[in-house]
Amino acid sequence: MSQKGFGNTARAFNIGCGPEIFENGYQGYDQWRNVDSVYKHPQVENVDMRYARPIVSEGYDFALINHVLCTMRPEEALIVLNHTYDILRPGATIQVIDVDIMKAFDDYLHNEGKLLPIQDGNKDYNMCMHLSGYGTRLSLYTTQRMMDDLAEAGFKEMKQVENSPYNTRPTESLVIQATK
C-alpha cells in the first residue's frame, strides 16, 4: 500500500466497481470511493470516468480498475487512465486488472479447457466468444499493451502482479501495478 495522503487518511478509488463494493477499512484503506456508470447501488456513485473526472482536492493513494477497460474503445480506456492519473496524488498506486488474451490463446492452443470450457467440441466458437466477452469487449490486452497504455497516461514503475486480493478471475486476468 502507498503512504497515506491528505490528512493522514489512506484513500482508495474503485473505478467501474460493479458489485465489487469495498467498505472503508478494506485492505488498509480508511476511505473507499466506489464509482460505476451502470451498476446501481446506494454505496456506488454514478460516475462515468470516460466523460467526467470527479473533482477531488486531496488526491487518492490507490486506484483500482478491475475488468473495465476491456469494455471500452481504446481511446476511451486512455481517457479513463488519464483521469485516474489526475486524481491520484504523487507516488500513489494504480492496479489494473483485465482479461489477458495470451492466457486465452495458451489455453486454446494446449486444449486445457481451464479458461475455455469445451462445449460440444467446438473450441473455436468458445475462443471467439470468450475473447469478445460475448459481445461486451471492445479492447483486448496483453501485459505489454496495458503497460504501454499506462505509460502513455503518465504512470511509471509498472510491474506485473501475480497475486492480487482484488483479482476475482486469476485464471484469465493480467494484473499490472504502476505508480504516479
C-alpha positions as CSV (number, residue, x, y, z in Angstrom):
1,M,0.0,0.0,0.0
2,S,1.2,3.5,-0.7
3,Q,1.8,6.1,2.0
4,K,-1.1,7.9,3.5
5,G,-2.1,11.1,1.7
6,F,-4.1,14.1,2.8
7,G,-5.0,14.4,6.5
8,N,-3.1,11.1,7.2
9,T,-6.0,9.2,5.7
10,A,-5.4,6.5,3.1
11,R,-8.0,6.9,0.3
12,A,-8.8,4.5,-2.4
13,F,-10.9,4.8,-5.6
14,N,-12.7,1.8,-7.1
15,I,-13.5,2.6,-10.8
16,G,-16.2,0.7,-12.5
17,C,-16.8,-1.3,-9.4
18,G,-20.0,-3.1,-10.3
19,P,-21.0,-5.4,-7.4
20,E,-17.4,-5.4,-6.0
21,I,-18.1,-2.6,-3.5
22,F,-15.4,-2.1,-0.9
23,E,-16.1,-0.8,2.6
24,N,-13.9,1.7,4.4
25,G,-11.0,-0.1,6.0
26,Y,-10.8,-2.8,3.3
27,Q,-7.1,-3.7,2.5
28,G,-6.0,-1.0,5.0
29,Y,-7.6,2.0,3.2
30,D,-9.5,4.2,5.5
31,Q,-11.9,5.5,2.8
32,W,-13.1,3.8,-0.4
33,R,-14.9,5.6,-3.1
34,N,-16.8,3.2,-5.3
35,V,-18.0,4.5,-8.7
36,D,-19.7,3.0,-11.7
37,S,-21.6,4.3,-14.7
38,V,-24.0,1.4,-14.9
39,Y,-24.2,-0.5,-11.7
40,K,-26.8,1.0,-9.3
41,H,-26.4,0.6,-5.5
42,P,-26.7,3.0,-2.6
43,Q,-22.9,2.8,-1.9
44,V,-21.9,3.4,-5.5
45,E,-21.7,6.9,-7.1
46,N,-22.9,7.2,-10.7
47,V,-19.7,8.4,-12.4
48,D,-18.5,7.6,-15.9
49,M,-14.8,8.2,-16.0
50,R,-14.8,8.4,-19.8
51,Y,-16.6,11.7,-19.7
52,A,-16.1,13.3,-16.3
53,R,-13.2,13.5,-13.9
54,P,-14.5,13.5,-10.3
55,I,-13.5,16.7,-8.5
56,V,-11.1,15.9,-5.7
57,S,-8.8,18.3,-3.9
58,E,-6.8,15.9,-1.7
59,G,-6.0,13.1,-4.2
60,Y,-6.2,9.3,-3.8
61,D,-3.5,6.9,-2.6
62,F,-4.7,3.9,-4.7
63,A,-7.0,3.3,-7.7
64,L,-8.4,0.0,-8.9
65,I,-9.7,-0.6,-12.4
66,N,-11.0,-4.2,-12.5
67,H,-12.2,-5.7,-15.8
68,V,-13.5,-2.3,-17.0
69,L,-11.1,-1.1,-19.7
70,C,-11.8,-4.1,-22.0
71,T,-15.5,-2.8,-22.2
72,M,-14.3,0.5,-23.8
73,R,-12.9,1.6,-27.1
74,P,-9.1,2.0,-26.8
75,E,-9.3,5.8,-26.9
76,E,-11.9,5.8,-24.1
77,A,-9.7,3.5,-22.0
78,L,-6.9,6.0,-22.3
79,I,-9.2,8.8,-21.2
80,V,-10.0,6.8,-18.1
81,L,-6.3,6.2,-17.4
82,N,-5.6,9.9,-17.8
83,H,-8.4,10.9,-15.5
84,T,-7.3,8.3,-13.0
85,Y,-3.7,9.7,-13.1
86,D,-5.2,13.2,-12.4
87,I,-7.0,12.1,-9.2
88,L,-4.0,10.3,-7.7
89,R,-1.5,12.0,-5.5
90,P,2.2,11.8,-6.4
91,G,3.6,8.4,-5.5
92,A,0.1,6.8,-5.4
93,T,-0.5,3.3,-6.9
94,I,-2.9,2.1,-9.6
95,Q,-3.8,-1.5,-10.1
96,V,-5.4,-2.5,-13.4
97,I,-6.9,-6.0,-13.8
98,D,-8.3,-7.1,-17.2
99,V,-8.6,-10.1,-19.5
100,D,-5.2,-11.4,-20.6
101,I,-5.7,-12.6,-24.2
102,M,-2.4,-14.5,-24.0
103,K,-3.8,-16.8,-21.3
104,A,-6.8,-17.4,-23.5
105,F,-4.6,-18.3,-26.5
106,D,-2.4,-20.5,-24.4
107,D,-5.5,-22.4,-23.1
108,Y,-6.8,-22.7,-26.7
109,L,-3.6,-23.9,-28.2
110,H,-3.0,-26.5,-25.5
111,N,-6.6,-27.7,-25.3
112,E,-6.5,-27.4,-21.5
113,G,-10.2,-26.3,-21.1
114,K,-9.4,-24.4,-17.9
115,L,-10.3,-21.0,-19.2
116,L,-12.3,-22.0,-22.2
117,P,-14.6,-24.9,-21.3
118,I,-15.0,-27.1,-24.4
119,Q,-18.8,-27.5,-25.0
120,D,-19.9,-29.7,-27.8
121,G,-16.3,-30.0,-29.0
122,N,-16.4,-26.5,-30.5
123,K,-13.3,-24.8,-29.0
124,D,-13.1,-22.3,-31.9
125,Y,-16.6,-21.0,-31.0
126,N,-15.7,-20.9,-27.3
127,M,-12.5,-19.0,-28.0
128,C,-14.2,-16.3,-30.1
129,M,-17.0,-15.9,-27.6
130,H,-14.5,-15.6,-24.7
131,L,-12.3,-13.0,-26.4
132,S,-15.3,-11.0,-27.4
133,G,-16.8,-11.3,-23.9
134,Y,-20.0,-12.4,-25.7
135,G,-20.1,-9.1,-27.4
136,T,-19.1,-6.8,-24.5
137,R,-15.4,-6.4,-25.0
138,L,-14.2,-3.6,-27.2
139,S,-10.5,-3.7,-26.3
140,L,-8.1,-6.6,-25.7
141,Y,-5.0,-6.6,-23.7
142,T,-1.6,-8.2,-23.3
143,T,0.7,-7.3,-20.4
144,Q,2.8,-5.1,-22.7
145,R,-0.2,-3.3,-24.2
146,M,-1.5,-2.5,-20.8
147,M,1.9,-1.2,-19.7
148,D,2.1,0.9,-22.9
149,D,-1.3,2.5,-22.1
150,L,-0.4,3.2,-18.5
151,A,2.9,4.8,-19.6
152,E,1.0,7.0,-22.2
153,A,-1.2,8.2,-19.3
154,G,2.0,9.1,-17.3
155,F,2.4,6.2,-14.9
156,K,5.8,4.7,-14.2
157,E,7.4,1.8,-12.3
158,M,5.0,-0.7,-13.9
159,K,5.1,-4.3,-12.9
160,Q,3.0,-7.4,-13.3
161,V,1.5,-8.6,-10.1
162,E,0.9,-12.4,-9.6
163,N,-1.4,-12.3,-6.6
164,S,-3.8,-9.5,-6.0
165,P,-6.6,-9.5,-3.4
166,Y,-8.7,-7.7,-6.0
167,N,-8.4,-10.2,-8.8
168,T,-11.5,-12.3,-8.8
169,R,-10.6,-14.2,-12.0
170,P,-6.9,-15.1,-11.8
171,T,-7.0,-17.8,-14.4
172,E,-8.0,-15.3,-17.1
173,S,-6.6,-12.0,-15.9
174,L,-3.5,-9.9,-16.0
175,V,-2.7,-7.6,-13.2
176,I,-0.5,-4.5,-13.7
177,Q,0.5,-2.2,-10.9
178,A,2.1,1.2,-11.5
179,T,2.8,4.5,-9.7
180,K,2.2,8.1,-10.4
